[in-house]
Amino acid sequence: MDAVIRTPDDPARYRVFAGDQYMKIRVTDVAYDDTVLEGPAPLR
């Protein structure tokens, strides 16, 4: 991972960057039902 950025509209959503790819993920701290919302996909 090169960078992880929290989205401003939802504190549980993050954008994860690694090399020339990214993913959008949702992380929970209680229910352990983390999900991949989008990706991995190449940066445009």
LINPE-V242718 format. One record per residue. N is the residue number from 1. SS is DSSP state (h for helix, s for strand, l for the rest). OMEGA is omega in radians with two decimals (999 if undefined). D_FIRST is the distance of its C-alpha to the first C-alpha in whole Angstrom. Layout:
n;ss;omega;d_first
N;SS;OMEGA;D_FIRST
N;SS;OMEGA;D_FIRST
//
This chain:
n;ss;omega;d_first
1;l;3.09;0
2;l;-3.14;4
3;s;3.03;6
4;s;-3.07;7
5;s;3.08;11
6;s;3.09;14
7;l;-3.04;17
8;l;-3.07;20
9;l;-3.12;22
10;l;-3.08;21
11;l;3.12;19
12;l;-3.13;18
13;s;-3.11;16
14;s;2.94;12
15;s;-3.09;11
16;s;-3.12;7
17;s;3.10;6
18;s;-3.11;5
19;l;-3.14;8
20;l;3.14;11
21;s;3.10;10
22;s;3.05;9
23;s;2.97;11
24;s;-3.10;13
25;s;3.03;13
26;s;-3.08;16
27;l;3.07;16
28;l;-3.10;19
29;l;-3.10;20
30;l;-2.99;24
31;l;-3.12;24
32;l;3.09;21
33;l;3.11;21
34;l;-3.10;17
35;s;2.99;17
36;s;-3.11;15
37;s;-3.13;17
38;s;3.00;16
39;s;0.01;14
40;s;-3.13;12
41;s;3.11;14
42;s;3.04;14
43;l;-3.13;14
44;l;999;18
//
